[in-house]
Amino acid sequence: MSGYFRKLFFKDGNMKHTVIFIAALISAKAFAAASVPVVPSQQRLTTVEYASGGRQTGCGLRVTGKTEQDLSLNVLITVFMKETGVTFGVVKVVARKMDMQNGEPIPKDGSAAYSSMGQIHKAWIKPDSGSQPLVYQNGQTSHNDAYMVTTEFSGTVDLLVAISREKFSVGLNRSDDGPDEIFRFDRRISREEAGKLSVCMRNLRGAIEQNKRSNTF
């Protein structure tokens, strides 16, 4: 699937980057000093897509999991095209505590209730093929437990390709000096969801190419 996505988005050889790439690499020493990884249960990788006016405007993957300590994880990695033709990526990480009673989630307004565990100051994602994590800092915190950052388009496509076919880790930090919390995802995307993602990204590329042609004339 990696070669397929690269053909979809990089066959022209040179994608213009219009949004500042906020991801940076951290040192191997800092990464090694982080906490022992936790493998969430109930892991799921599902395709998300956005459309407007009959054309594809965004595609991505949602990664979810739950730990034995009732910590709920939700990682969203997406790529978008605005109506103006600007392309960019978004990475969002949510980690919050599920309220439980007698081993069952406490309902609130028809769904599970959650308690915030504090603001996330930094998040990162590391596919197994990557030598260093991709670190996201200076993001927005629309909710106390939701961390979101805008990223460069082609690098986010590469990340989508990687996590759709290999194991990866997600890290987050709620303090300035404490160790990172690391979560290891080892379940693969299903064939059905992979097919949905392929179709979505093919349609998105078509919309991008159509926008380029419209702006040429």
C-alpha positions in Angstrom: 0.0 0.0 0.0 3.0 2.3 0.5 3.8 2.4 -3.2 0.2 2.9 -4.1 -0.2 6.0 -1.9 3.1 7.4 -3.2 1.9 7.1 -6.7 -1.3 8.9 -5.8 0.4 11.9 -4.2 4.0 12.1 -5.4 4.0 11.0 -9.1 4.5 14.6 -10.1 7.7 14.5 -8.1 7.5 17.8 -6.3 4.6 18.8 -4.1 4.6 22.4 -3.1 4.5 22.9 0.7 2.3 25.8 1.8 2.0 25.1 5.5 4.8 25.3 8.0 6.0 21.9 9.1 5.9 22.0 12.9 7.2 18.4 13.5 10.8 18.1 14.7 13.0 15.3 15.8 14.1 14.7 19.4 17.3 13.1 20.4 17.7 9.3 20.9 18.8 9.9 24.5 15.5 11.7 25.4 13.5 9.0 23.6 15.2 6.2 25.5 14.6 8.0 28.8 10.8 7.8 28.3 8.6 5.5 30.3 8.0 1.8 29.4 5.4 1.5 26.6 1.8 0.4 27.3 0.0 -1.7 24.8 -3.7 -0.6 24.7 -6.4 -3.2 24.3 -9.4 -2.9 21.9 -7.2 -1.2 19.3 -8.9 0.0 16.2 -7.7 1.8 13.0 -10.6 3.3 11.1 -10.7 5.5 8.0 -12.1 9.1 8.3 -13.1 11.2 5.3 -14.4 14.7 4.6 -16.3 16.0 1.6 -17.8 19.2 0.5 -19.7 20.2 -2.6 -19.4 16.8 -4.1 -15.7 16.5 -3.9 -13.2 15.0 -1.4 -11.6 17.5 0.9 -9.9 15.3 3.5 -8.8 11.8 4.4 -7.1 10.1 7.4 -7.0 7.5 10.0 -8.4 7.4 13.6 -6.5 5.2 16.0 -8.3 4.3 19.3 -7.4 2.1 22.3 -8.0 1.6 26.0 -5.5 0.7 28.7 -6.0 -1.4 31.8 -6.1 1.8 33.8 -9.2 2.9 31.8 -7.3 5.5 29.9 -9.0 6.2 26.5 -6.7 7.1 23.6 -7.8 8.7 20.4 -5.3 9.7 17.7 -6.4 11.4 14.5 -4.1 11.9 11.5 -5.6 13.6 8.5 -4.7 15.5 5.3 -6.9 18.2 3.9 -7.4 20.6 0.9 -9.1 23.9 1.5 -11.4 25.5 -1.1 -8.5 27.8 -2.0 -6.4 24.8 -2.9 -4.1 25.0 0.1 -3.1 21.5 1.4 -2.1 20.6 4.9 -2.1 17.9 7.5 -3.5 17.7 11.1 -2.5 15.5 14.0 -4.7 15.3 17.0 -4.1 13.3 20.2 -6.7 12.9 23.0 -6.0 10.9 26.2 -8.5 11.0 29.0 -9.8 8.8 31.9 -13.0 6.8 31.4 -15.2 7.1 34.5 -16.0 3.5 35.8 -18.1 2.0 38.4 -18.1 -1.8 39.3 -16.1 -2.4 36.1 -18.6 -0.6 33.8 -18.4 2.8 32.2 -20.5 5.5 33.9 -23.0 6.8 31.3 -23.5 10.5 30.6 -26.0 11.8 28.0 -26.1 8.4 26.4 -22.4 7.8 26.1 -19.4 7.1 28.4 -18.3 9.8 30.8 -14.7 10.9 31.0 -12.4 12.8 33.4 -9.6 15.1 32.2 -6.1 14.1 33.2 -4.5 17.4 32.4 -3.2 19.3 29.4 -0.9 17.7 26.9 2.1 19.8 26.2 3.8 17.6 23.6 2.9 14.6 21.5 4.8 12.4 19.1 4.3 9.4 16.8 7.0 6.9 15.7 6.4 4.2 13.1 8.7 1.2 13.5 10.5 2.2 10.2 11.3 5.7 11.6 14.7 6.2 13.3 13.3 9.0 15.4 9.8 10.0 16.6 8.0 12.8 14.8 7.4 15.4 17.6 4.5 17.8 17.7 4.8 20.9 19.9 3.2 24.3 20.2 -0.2 22.8 19.3 -3.7 24.0 20.2 -5.6 22.8 23.2 -9.3 23.3 22.3 -10.0 20.9 25.2 -7.8 20.3 28.2 -7.2 16.7 27.1 -7.1 17.3 23.4 -3.9 18.3 21.6 -4.0 19.3 18.0 -1.3 20.7 15.6 -1.2 21.6 11.9 1.4 19.8 9.9 3.0 19.8 6.4 1.0 17.9 3.8 3.4 15.4 2.3 5.0 14.4 5.6 1.6 13.7 7.0 0.8 11.5 3.9 4.1 9.6 4.6 3.0 9.1 8.2 -0.4 7.8 7.1 1.3 5.3 4.8 3.6 4.1 7.5 1.0 3.5 10.3 -1.4 1.8 7.8 1.1 -1.0 7.3 3.3 -1.3 10.3 3.4 -1.1 14.1 3.9 2.3 15.7 4.1 4.1 19.0 2.4 7.3 20.3 3.8 9.4 23.1 2.5 12.3 25.0 3.7 14.5 27.9 1.7 16.5 30.4 4.6 18.1 32.2 7.8 19.9 31.3 10.2 17.6 33.1 8.5 14.2 33.6 8.9 11.2 31.3 6.7 10.7 28.2 3.8 8.3 28.4 4.2 5.8 25.5 1.5 3.7 24.0 2.4 0.9 21.6 -0.1 0.0 18.8 0.5 -3.4 17.3 -2.9 -4.1 15.5 -3.1 -3.6 11.8 -5.7 -1.9 9.8 -8.3 -4.2 8.3 -8.5 -4.8 4.6 -11.9 -3.1 4.4 -10.6 0.0 6.1 -7.5 0.0 4.0 -9.7 -0.1 0.9 -11.7 2.8 2.1 -8.6 4.9 2.8 -7.2 4.1 -0.7 -10.4 5.2 -2.4 -10.6 8.4 -0.2 -7.0 9.4 -1.0 -7.4 8.7 -4.7 -10.5 11.0 -4.7 -8.6 13.6 -2.7 -5.7 13.6 -5.2 -8.2 14.0 -8.0 -9.7 17.0 -6.3 -6.3 18.5 -5.9 -5.4 18.0 -9.5 -8.7 19.5 -10.6 -8.1 22.5 -8.5 -4.6 22.9 -10.1 -6.1 22.8 -13.6 -8.8 25.3 -12.7 -6.2 27.8 -11.4 -4.1 27.4 -14.5 -6.7 29.0 -16.8 
